[in-house]
Amino acid sequence: MLLCYRHNFLFVHIAKTGGTSVRAALAPLRRRDPWRPVLWACSRLSALAGHRLGIKFPRHAPASAAQEMLPRDFYERLFKFAFVRNPWDLQVSSWHHLRRERPQLVAGCADFEAFLRLKLDRRRAPQYHLDVAARPQVEYLTDRHGRVIVDFVGRYERLAPDFTDACQRIGVRPPPLPHRREATARDDYRRYYTDATAELVARHYAADIALFGYRFDDPGALAAPVPAT
């Protein structure tokens, strides 16, 4: 999550949706933020206390956390936005990310199917690093009543133009989007699935599929932006 007081925006960072690049592009906008010294001090205090003080929004905090913790009128004035991604593609990205950066967490998974079944197994206790991309994306964008509480939802599949749109709404010139944590040695996501594992993802992410209109076998249909609230 990235909160900027000077430019009055809140970026909700959903894992594996290009958020690291978006954060890197927008972070310089906070250099002249009037609350920057206070934010820096809070961040340091949080780190020194092992993040047990509850004074810092986690990187992947949902919009509902900000809505509950910030004054209501201030939250409503913010331009709140996020990016979402095809759930089937997102899982392949998560698989490659963990193999590259945290291989010990997937050492017992012989292949992508084993990883997916472990990750989405509701009988096991959640493990944050495996489950960071297991939470349905709609849960980052809605309140406890299921109402969307952000103003703009862009798509990873059209990250550059939707990022430009978000910057225009913020009122700033779009900065260059750096390529961060970009996977190189991977195939089309559809090649990783069997009918059974594709259906497993469809069931787990049914809410994302319903709200955002994602389909497994038609990536070209994802070009349309998500309607703004």
ZIUR-V843068 format. One record per residue. N is the residue number from 1. BURIAL is I if it has 24 or more other C-alpha atoms within 12 Angstrom, else O. D_FIRST is the distance of its C-alpha to the first C-alpha in whole Angstrom. Layout:
BEGIN
N/BURIAL/D_FIRST + N/BURIAL/D_FIRST
END
This chain:
BEGIN
1/I/0 + 2/I/4 + 3/I/7 + 4/I/10 + 5/I/13 + 6/O/16 + 7/I/15 + 8/I/13 + 9/I/10 + 10/I/7 + 11/I/5 + 12/I/5 + 13/I/5 + 14/I/8 + 15/I/11 + 16/I/13 + 17/I/13 + 18/I/13 + 19/I/9 + 20/I/10 + 21/I/13 + 22/I/11 + 23/I/8 + 24/O/12 + 25/I/14 + 26/I/11 + 27/I/11 + 28/O/15 + 29/I/14 + 30/I/13 + 31/O/16 + 32/O/18 + 33/O/16 + 34/O/18 + 35/O/16 + 36/O/15 + 37/O/18 + 38/O/17 + 39/O/13 + 40/O/15 + 41/O/17 + 42/O/15 + 43/O/13 + 44/O/17 + 45/O/18 + 46/O/15 + 47/O/16 + 48/O/20 + 49/O/20 + 50/O/19 + 51/O/15 + 52/O/18 + 53/O/17 + 54/O/14 + 55/I/13 + 56/I/10 + 57/I/7 + 58/I/7 + 59/I/5 + 60/I/6 + 61/I/6 + 62/I/8 + 63/I/8 + 64/I/11 + 65/I/10 + 66/I/9 + 67/I/12 + 68/O/14 + 69/O/13 + 70/O/13 + 71/O/17 + 72/O/18 + 73/O/19 + 74/O/16 + 75/I/14 + 76/O/16 + 77/O/17 + 78/I/13 + 79/I/13 + 80/I/10 + 81/I/10 + 82/I/9 + 83/I/12 + 84/I/14 + 85/I/17 + 86/I/20 + 87/I/20 + 88/I/23 + 89/I/22 + 90/I/19 + 91/I/21 + 92/I/23 + 93/I/20 + 94/I/19 + 95/I/23 + 96/I/23 + 97/I/20 + 98/I/21 + 99/I/25 + 100/O/24 + 101/O/21 + 102/O/22 + 103/O/26 + 104/O/27 + 105/O/25 + 106/I/26 + 107/O/30 + 108/O/31 + 109/O/31 + 110/O/33 + 111/O/32 + 112/I/29 + 113/I/31 + 114/O/31 + 115/I/27 + 116/I/26 + 117/I/29 + 118/I/27 + 119/I/24 + 120/I/25 + 121/O/27 + 122/O/27 + 123/O/30 + 124/O/28 + 125/O/25 + 126/O/22 + 127/O/21 + 128/O/17 + 129/O/17 + 130/I/20 + 131/I/18 + 132/I/14 + 133/I/15 + 134/I/18 + 135/I/16 + 136/I/17 + 137/I/14 + 138/I/15 + 139/I/14 + 140/I/11 + 141/I/12 + 142/I/15 + 143/O/16 + 144/O/19 + 145/O/21 + 146/O/20 + 147/O/19 + 148/I/17 + 149/I/15 + 150/I/13 + 151/I/15 + 152/I/15 + 153/I/14 + 154/I/15 + 155/I/17 + 156/I/17 + 157/I/20 + 158/I/20 + 159/I/17 + 160/I/19 + 161/O/21 + 162/I/18 + 163/I/16 + 164/I/19 + 165/I/19 + 166/I/15 + 167/I/16 + 168/O/19 + 169/O/18 + 170/I/16 + 171/O/19 + 172/O/19 + 173/O/21 + 174/O/19 + 175/O/18 + 176/O/19 + 177/O/17 + 178/O/18 + 179/O/19 + 180/O/17 + 181/O/18 + 182/O/20 + 183/I/22 + 184/O/26 + 185/O/29 + 186/O/28 + 187/O/30 + 188/O/29 + 189/I/27 + 190/I/30 + 191/O/32 + 192/I/30 + 193/I/31 + 194/O/34 + 195/O/35 + 196/O/34 + 197/I/31 + 198/I/30 + 199/O/31 + 200/I/29 + 201/I/26 + 202/I/27 + 203/O/27 + 204/I/24 + 205/I/22 + 206/I/24 + 207/O/22 + 208/I/20 + 209/I/23 + 210/O/25 + 211/I/22 + 212/I/21 + 213/I/25 + 214/I/24 + 215/I/27 + 216/I/28 + 217/O/31 + 218/O/30 + 219/O/28 + 220/O/29 + 221/O/28 + 222/I/25 + 223/O/25 + 224/O/25 + 225/I/22 + 226/I/20 + 227/O/22 + 228/O/19 + 229/O/20
END
